[in-house]
Amino acid sequence: MTTLVKPPHIKLPNVQFLFQHPAHFFGLGFGSGLACRAPGTFGTLVGLPLFWLTSAFALPTQLVIISALFLIGIYFCDVTGKALGVSDHGGIVWDEIVAMMLVLTFTPNHWQWWIAAFLLFRLFDIWKPFPIRQCDAKIKGGFGVMFDDLLAAIYAIASLKGLQWLMTNYTY
């Protein structure tokens, strides 16, 4: 029987860690990254109501907000990753939150499309098709954490636009 041992330099985040630094609070997605299973999925879910709060703004304003959240996310993820001892710790979910907000910016405002957007983003974030996996392996630190989810968001947006085109042109 093999026993898995956590390396001593790697911390497991908990509620105390969450509140030690503001970057941890945001990096861990307001606590959603503390989920025992599928923290990335829980983080992605946090992106839904946060997007809703910005959805009344014009597209350029939404993109500025998301860009600012992306940039500050580099800091949040870098500080939190260093404190945890793992650059892209599974509990760091700010990247999923911001990426999901970006996907929803280009998604029709209907619940069916939001479900499709959520599932497509999670698919590409987990699967990491080319070049996402390569970028994830080579680009480290806060930027690397944020960048691979940005690429997954782009794949999800392209897929959604393809689905929209198919539904518009081939639905009877």
Buried (B, 14 or more C-beta within 10 A) or exposed (E): EEEEEEEEEEBEBEEEBBEBBEBBBBBBBBBBBBBEEEBBBBBBBBBBEBBEEBEEEEEEEBBEBBEEBBEBBBBBBBBBBEBBBBBBBBBBBBBBBBBBBBBBBBBBEEEEBBEBBBEBBBBBBEEBEEEBEEBBEEBEBBBBBBBBBBBBBBBBBEBBEEBBEEEEEEEE
